[in-house]
Amino acid sequence: MKYFFLMFIFFSFNVFSQTIETIWRDDLKKELSVSCKGTSEFCQNLCSSESNCYLEEGICRSCIGTGLKINYILSELGRSIHTSEEIYNSDSFLALLKNNTFVTLRSNDPYNIIDAYGSIKVYKKFESLCREGSLSQILFLKLSPVDRSIIRPELVYCEYENGVSFLQIHSSPDLETTLLKFSFMTPIY
């Protein structure tokens, strides 16, 4: 049993043996910087490089402002929006990045206009998504490929001193179906 557990840890860290950072460029565009370590195939599959790559995030239609979805996400992090399980297969994450249907959200991003910039309260919300000892947290929001509006929080990247992990996000109630129930406009017949 002890050897099985050690082998499990070894393989889980080999699947995600990279570091991810978000960078705001001078032209106010956001990039995702992915740096791979060792013999990871993650960078090779993502951008045909073994060591690192940069992905431009693109625009997010409903990220800035006090829209219903971004307001709900920022206020419910750590409460009704929480992590459910660790992801050990990188296929779904690679698809999200390759299709460029994502935007990242960190505790110090300018998208948060509800709480004060750099607030401990916001940092604690993001920190609550990861296991204890997390050094960095990046929330990945899935966007609609058509209009680039927020669909749902998809996963969170947690960086630790000895490795990284990706955790699936669970929202209760489900963000997609709950917000669709509200009638924002009268139907046109």
Secondary structure, 3 states (H helix, E strand, C coil): CHHHHHHHHHHHHHHCCEEEEEEECCCCCEEEEEEECCCCCHHHHHHCCCCEEEEECCCCCCCCCCCHHHHHHHHHECCCEEEEEECCCCHHHHHHHHCCCEEEECCCCCCCCCCCCCCHHHHHHHHCCCCCCCCEEEEEEEECCCCCCEEEEEEEEEEECCEEEEEEEEECCCHHHHHHHCCCCCCCC
